[in-house]
Amino acid sequence: SGGGKSTLLAEMHRQGFHTVQEPGRQIVKEQIDAGGDALPWANADKFVDLCIARGIASYNAAPRDGGVVLFDRSIVDAVSAARSMSNGLRDDHRDALERCRYSGRVYMVPPWRELFANDAERRHGYEEAVNEHDRLIRDYREWGYDVEVLPKLPVLERAEHLNRRLLEQLA
């Protein structure tokens, strides 16, 4: 949260990569518009379940042509959130983690105080974003992913860095 991840993915999309938007922000907008309660600050369990369902649908809809697909958030993020709220994993969460495996390397963007801003969909603070980032690194690693944190760079330089890392990974 608040590290420029969505901005980076917009640039990667502009450069021709297939990208998948974050389900959480979409769900928050939909719930606010519909007067629903599946919001992180109103009904976190319901919100996370919708994020997991949307994540599975996005995973299943992603192209399988051998090209790179970049996800703004993954099912792992949603299951990690659910686990942090309840201190455990449900069987359907484990099943989602097993069925929807991403590439072995995950590129993460750390929170960046100078970029962090609250808005209608992001009501948590910077410290919560840092805690979430640390929890996600731990959980991705625990669930068998190699995590690489991208450096804090201007978006075009960060996109160049990610391009280089992806090429090295695919070589």
KELOVO-423620 format. One record per residue (C-alpha): residue number from 1; residue in three letters; x, y, z. Coordinates in nm, 3 decimals, always signed. Layout:
// KELOVO-423620
+-----+------+---------+---------+---------+
| seq | type |    east |   north |      up |
+-----+------+---------+---------+---------+
| NUM |  ala |       X |       Y |       Z |
...
+-----+------+---------+---------+---------+
//
This chain:
// KELOVO-423620
+-----+------+---------+---------+---------+
| seq | type |    east |   north |      up |
+-----+------+---------+---------+---------+
|   1 |  ser |  +0.000 |  +0.000 |  +0.000 |
|   2 |  gly |  +0.123 |  +0.344 |  -0.086 |
|   3 |  gly |  +0.445 |  +0.257 |  -0.263 |
|   4 |  gly |  +0.358 |  +0.340 |  -0.623 |
|   5 |  lys |  +0.266 |  -0.016 |  -0.721 |
|   6 |  ser |  -0.042 |  +0.078 |  -0.924 |
|   7 |  thr |  +0.150 |  +0.358 |  -1.097 |
|   8 |  leu |  +0.429 |  +0.114 |  -1.183 |
|   9 |  leu |  +0.181 |  -0.138 |  -1.322 |
|  10 |  ala |  +0.014 |  +0.133 |  -1.530 |
|  11 |  glu |  +0.356 |  +0.208 |  -1.682 |
|  12 |  met |  +0.425 |  -0.162 |  -1.741 |
|  13 |  his |  +0.086 |  -0.191 |  -1.912 |
|  14 |  arg |  +0.171 |  +0.111 |  -2.127 |
|  15 |  gln |  +0.488 |  -0.074 |  -2.227 |
|  16 |  gly |  +0.285 |  -0.374 |  -2.344 |
|  17 |  phe |  +0.266 |  -0.604 |  -2.043 |
|  18 |  his |  -0.061 |  -0.770 |  -1.946 |
|  19 |  thr |  -0.160 |  -0.637 |  -1.604 |
|  20 |  val |  -0.436 |  -0.721 |  -1.359 |
|  21 |  gln |  -0.576 |  -0.450 |  -1.133 |
|  22 |  glu |  -0.603 |  -0.481 |  -0.758 |
|  23 |  pro |  -0.938 |  -0.640 |  -0.664 |
|  24 |  gly |  -0.958 |  -0.463 |  -0.327 |
|  25 |  arg |  -0.991 |  -0.111 |  -0.462 |
|  26 |  gln |  -1.247 |  -0.228 |  -0.719 |
|  27 |  ile |  -1.453 |  -0.397 |  -0.448 |
|  28 |  val |  -1.436 |  -0.093 |  -0.218 |
|  29 |  lys |  -1.561 |  +0.134 |  -0.499 |
|  30 |  glu |  -1.841 |  -0.109 |  -0.586 |
|  31 |  gln |  -1.945 |  -0.149 |  -0.223 |
|  32 |  ile |  -1.948 |  +0.226 |  -0.159 |
|  33 |  asp |  -2.151 |  +0.286 |  -0.476 |
|  34 |  ala |  -2.398 |  +0.010 |  -0.384 |
|  35 |  gly |  -2.418 |  +0.098 |  -0.015 |
|  36 |  gly |  -2.273 |  -0.244 |  +0.072 |
|  37 |  asp |  -2.086 |  -0.343 |  +0.385 |
|  38 |  ala |  -1.810 |  -0.564 |  +0.236 |
|  39 |  leu |  -1.552 |  -0.302 |  +0.325 |
|  40 |  pro |  -1.226 |  -0.349 |  +0.518 |
|  41 |  trp |  -1.347 |  -0.109 |  +0.790 |
|  42 |  ala |  -1.705 |  -0.244 |  +0.806 |
|  43 |  asn |  -1.703 |  -0.620 |  +0.738 |
|  44 |  ala |  -1.343 |  -0.729 |  +0.681 |
|  45 |  asp |  -1.428 |  -1.102 |  +0.652 |
|  46 |  lys |  -1.680 |  -1.039 |  +0.375 |
|  47 |  phe |  -1.439 |  -0.800 |  +0.201 |
|  48 |  val |  -1.153 |  -1.055 |  +0.208 |
|  49 |  asp |  -1.382 |  -1.332 |  +0.078 |
|  50 |  leu |  -1.477 |  -1.109 |  -0.216 |
|  51 |  cys |  -1.108 |  -1.028 |  -0.278 |
|  52 |  ile |  -1.022 |  -1.400 |  -0.284 |
|  53 |  ala |  -1.311 |  -1.479 |  -0.520 |
|  54 |  arg |  -1.216 |  -1.190 |  -0.750 |
|  55 |  gly |  -0.850 |  -1.295 |  -0.730 |
|  56 |  ile |  -0.933 |  -1.652 |  -0.835 |
|  57 |  ala |  -1.140 |  -1.522 |  -1.126 |
|  58 |  ser |  -0.855 |  -1.290 |  -1.236 |
|  59 |  tyr |  -0.601 |  -1.569 |  -1.204 |
|  60 |  asn |  -0.818 |  -1.803 |  -1.413 |
|  61 |  ala |  -0.879 |  -1.534 |  -1.676 |
|  62 |  ala |  -0.511 |  -1.440 |  -1.715 |
|  63 |  pro |  -0.353 |  -1.530 |  -2.049 |
|  64 |  arg |  -0.154 |  -1.853 |  -2.053 |
|  65 |  asp |  +0.046 |  -1.784 |  -2.368 |
|  66 |  gly |  +0.383 |  -1.785 |  -2.195 |
|  67 |  gly |  +0.398 |  -1.407 |  -2.161 |
|  68 |  val |  +0.437 |  -1.216 |  -1.839 |
|  69 |  val |  +0.125 |  -1.119 |  -1.646 |
|  70 |  leu |  +0.169 |  -0.867 |  -1.366 |
|  71 |  phe |  -0.085 |  -0.869 |  -1.082 |
|  72 |  asp |  -0.133 |  -0.560 |  -0.867 |
|  73 |  arg |  -0.236 |  -0.789 |  -0.582 |
|  74 |  ser |  -0.275 |  -1.165 |  -0.567 |
|  75 |  ile |  -0.481 |  -1.422 |  -0.384 |
|  76 |  val |  -0.184 |  -1.452 |  -0.148 |
|  77 |  asp |  -0.242 |  -1.092 |  -0.034 |
|  78 |  ala |  -0.608 |  -1.160 |  +0.044 |
|  79 |  val |  -0.541 |  -1.491 |  +0.221 |
|  80 |  ser |  -0.264 |  -1.322 |  +0.422 |
|  81 |  ala |  -0.512 |  -1.054 |  +0.530 |
|  82 |  ala |  -0.769 |  -1.317 |  +0.627 |
|  83 |  arg |  -0.509 |  -1.509 |  +0.823 |
|  84 |  ser |  -0.397 |  -1.197 |  +1.008 |
|  85 |  met |  -0.755 |  -1.120 |  +1.110 |
|  86 |  ser |  -0.837 |  -1.469 |  +1.233 |
|  87 |  asn |  -0.495 |  -1.617 |  +1.321 |
|  88 |  gly |  -0.562 |  -1.915 |  +1.099 |
|  89 |  leu |  -0.630 |  -2.041 |  +0.751 |
|  90 |  arg |  -0.957 |  -2.189 |  +0.637 |
|  91 |  asp |  -0.949 |  -2.496 |  +0.414 |
|  92 |  asp |  -1.084 |  -2.295 |  +0.118 |
|  93 |  his |  -0.800 |  -2.046 |  +0.164 |
|  94 |  arg |  -0.540 |  -2.325 |  +0.156 |
|  95 |  asp |  -0.711 |  -2.466 |  -0.152 |
|  96 |  ala |  -0.695 |  -2.127 |  -0.328 |
|  97 |  leu |  -0.324 |  -2.094 |  -0.245 |
|  98 |  glu |  -0.254 |  -2.440 |  -0.387 |
|  99 |  arg |  -0.467 |  -2.406 |  -0.704 |
| 100 |  cys |  -0.355 |  -2.056 |  -0.795 |
| 101 |  arg |  +0.024 |  -2.062 |  -0.795 |
| 102 |  tyr |  +0.203 |  -1.761 |  -0.941 |
| 103 |  ser |  +0.560 |  -1.742 |  -1.066 |
| 104 |  gly |  +0.815 |  -1.844 |  -0.807 |
| 105 |  arg |  +0.948 |  -1.488 |  -0.779 |
| 106 |  val |  +0.728 |  -1.210 |  -0.652 |
| 107 |  tyr |  +0.826 |  -0.845 |  -0.696 |
| 108 |  met |  +0.701 |  -0.623 |  -0.417 |
| 109 |  val |  +0.692 |  -0.248 |  -0.383 |
| 110 |  pro |  +0.751 |  -0.117 |  -0.031 |
| 111 |  pro |  +0.544 |  +0.164 |  +0.120 |
| 112 |  trp |  +0.701 |  +0.498 |  +0.043 |
| 113 |  arg |  +0.620 |  +0.775 |  +0.290 |
| 114 |  glu |  +0.659 |  +1.050 |  +0.027 |
| 115 |  leu |  +0.405 |  +0.877 |  -0.201 |
| 116 |  phe |  +0.164 |  +0.747 |  +0.062 |
| 117 |  ala |  -0.177 |  +0.917 |  +0.062 |
| 118 |  asn |  -0.517 |  +0.829 |  +0.195 |
| 119 |  asp |  -0.826 |  +0.843 |  -0.021 |
| 120 |  ala |  -1.180 |  +0.702 |  -0.026 |
| 121 |  glu |  -1.049 |  +0.346 |  -0.075 |
| 122 |  arg |  -0.739 |  +0.367 |  +0.146 |
| 123 |  arg |  -0.826 |  +0.474 |  +0.496 |
| 124 |  his |  -0.538 |  +0.310 |  +0.684 |
| 125 |  gly |  -0.219 |  +0.490 |  +0.780 |
| 126 |  tyr |  +0.141 |  +0.460 |  +0.671 |
| 127 |  glu |  +0.245 |  +0.247 |  +0.971 |
| 128 |  glu |  -0.034 |  -0.001 |  +0.888 |
| 129 |  ala |  +0.098 |  -0.014 |  +0.532 |
| 130 |  val |  +0.449 |  -0.094 |  +0.662 |
| 131 |  asn |  +0.308 |  -0.368 |  +0.887 |
| 132 |  glu |  +0.110 |  -0.510 |  +0.594 |
| 133 |  his |  +0.422 |  -0.508 |  +0.375 |
| 134 |  asp |  +0.623 |  -0.696 |  +0.639 |
| 135 |  arg |  +0.341 |  -0.950 |  +0.688 |
| 136 |  leu |  +0.312 |  -1.007 |  +0.314 |
| 137 |  ile |  +0.685 |  -1.070 |  +0.274 |
| 138 |  arg |  +0.669 |  -1.324 |  +0.557 |
| 139 |  asp |  +0.360 |  -1.496 |  +0.416 |
| 140 |  tyr |  +0.480 |  -1.506 |  +0.054 |
| 141 |  arg |  +0.804 |  -1.666 |  +0.172 |
| 142 |  glu |  +0.621 |  -1.910 |  +0.398 |
| 143 |  trp |  +0.400 |  -2.012 |  +0.104 |
| 144 |  gly |  +0.698 |  -2.087 |  -0.120 |
| 145 |  tyr |  +0.767 |  -1.767 |  -0.308 |
| 146 |  asp |  +1.098 |  -1.587 |  -0.357 |
| 147 |  val |  +1.035 |  -1.221 |  -0.271 |
| 148 |  glu |  +1.230 |  -0.937 |  -0.425 |
| 149 |  val |  +1.158 |  -0.586 |  -0.303 |
| 150 |  leu |  +1.189 |  -0.329 |  -0.580 |
| 151 |  pro |  +1.394 |  -0.017 |  -0.506 |
| 152 |  lys |  +1.233 |  +0.320 |  -0.451 |
| 153 |  leu |  +1.295 |  +0.489 |  -0.785 |
| 154 |  pro |  +1.104 |  +0.725 |  -1.015 |
| 155 |  val |  +0.842 |  +0.526 |  -1.206 |
| 156 |  leu |  +1.027 |  +0.505 |  -1.540 |
| 157 |  glu |  +1.349 |  +0.393 |  -1.369 |
| 158 |  arg |  +1.156 |  +0.144 |  -1.160 |
| 159 |  ala |  +0.988 |  +0.008 |  -1.474 |
| 160 |  glu |  +1.332 |  -0.029 |  -1.640 |
| 161 |  his |  +1.460 |  -0.212 |  -1.333 |
| 162 |  leu |  +1.160 |  -0.447 |  -1.331 |
| 163 |  asn |  +1.200 |  -0.510 |  -1.705 |
| 164 |  arg |  +1.565 |  -0.609 |  -1.651 |
| 165 |  arg |  +1.475 |  -0.837 |  -1.360 |
| 166 |  leu |  +1.197 |  -1.005 |  -1.560 |
| 167 |  leu |  +1.431 |  -1.063 |  -1.856 |
| 168 |  glu |  +1.692 |  -1.215 |  -1.622 |
| 169 |  gln |  +1.427 |  -1.434 |  -1.464 |
| 170 |  leu |  +1.302 |  -1.558 |  -1.801 |
| 171 |  ala |  +1.654 |  -1.626 |  -1.937 |
+-----+------+---------+---------+---------+
//
